[in-house]
Amino acid sequence: MLFALCSVLLLASTCRPDTATSVQQQQLNLLTRTWLHAHEEDQGDVLVYRPNTYNFPPSRGRTGMAFDQNGLFTQYDIAPTDGVQGRKGQWMVMDEHTLRITLDDKQDPAYLLEIVSLDNNLLKVRRK
């Protein structure tokens, strides 16, 4: 009995979580929030987003997007009355750098977002 218990403890202490999976989970945790477009920081075709809690300079309006952990997505567009209008949809990971966005209203076709960089305060994407 003691031998079996020691064997289990030895195996448990040498097992490590899959680091690729944990890195992917960390990236998904960084992504799942509301991001607003920091158009002042765009670099060519790379669009820059900041968390909605960021202290943005004054602007006539900001588009954005929200990623929920359950795959729900909201795209925030400028409404006809200059407010913000949310459009619901879904997001799905295609590979380690690409997301597929599908909007429920089907007014626009599905599109791909390439994640150029992502950290706690900055998301850079390229729309494909």
N, C-alpha and C positions, 0 to 999 in steps of 0.2 A: 504494500500500500504506500509506504513512504517513498519507495523507488518510483512508483507511478506519479505521485504528486511532484517529486523533484523533477522528473522528466517533463511534465506539463509546464512547470515554472520555467525550466531552462528553455523550452521551445518558445514560450510566450515572451521571454526576455530577448530572444534573438530575432523575433519577427518584427519587421518594420512595415509601417503603412506604405502603400505604393506612393512614392514621392511625386510621380507624374500626376496621379489623381489628386493628391493634396494641393499641388500647385494649380491645377485646373480649378479646383474648388475655391481656392483663394482668389483667383482671377474672376470667377463668377460672383463671388461675394463682393468684390470691388465694383463689378459692373451693375449689380442689382440695386439701383437707386434711380432717382430722377436727375437727368443731366440737361443743362441748358446751353444753347449754342453761344460760345464766346467768339462771335464773328470777327472781332477785332484782332484775334490771334490766329485766324486761319492762315495756312501756308500753302498757296496754290490749290491743289485739289484735296488737301488734307483739312478736314473740318475739325475744329477744336471745341470741346464741350467741357464744362465745369459743373460740379455738383450744384443743385439749386440753392444751397446754403452759401455759395460763394458771394463775395462782395463785388458784384459787377459794376462797371461804370454805367452811367445813365444811357439808356437806349430807348428807341421808340417801340420796342417789343422784342421778345426773344422766343425763338422756336426751341424745341427740345424733345426729349424722349425719356420714357421711363421703362426700365426693365424689371419685371418681377421675377422672383425665383421659380415660380411655377410656369414660366414660359409666356406669361401675359405681357403685352407690350402696349404702350400708349405713345403715340406721336403727337406732339404739341405743335400746332400750326397757328399762325396769326389769323384770327377770326375777321370776318368782314367789318366788325365794329371795333377793330384794333385790339380786342382782347385776345385771349388764348383759347383755342378750341382743341380738345383732345379727340383723337381718333384711335379706337381700340384695335388691337391685332394680336399677333403672336410672334415670338422670336424663337429661333432654333439655332443651335451651334452646328455649323457645317464642318469646320475643322478648327484647329487651335487659333486661327486668326480671322475666321469668317463667320458672320451671322447672317441668317436669312430672315428677313422681315416681311410679314404678310399682314396687310390691313384688312379688317373685317368688311369694310364698306366697298372694297374692290374698285374704288375710284381710281386707284393707281395700281400698276402691277407690283408683284412681290419684287423685292430688291435685296441685294447683298451689301453688307457693311464689312469692310476689311478693318480690323482693329490694328492700327499702326502702333499705338502705345496706350497703356492703361496703368494708372496708379490711383492712389486714394483721392487726388485732387484734380486729375486731368485725364480726359479721354480724347484720343485723336483717332479719327476714322476716315476712311476713303469710301465713298459710295461707288459701288461697281454696277 
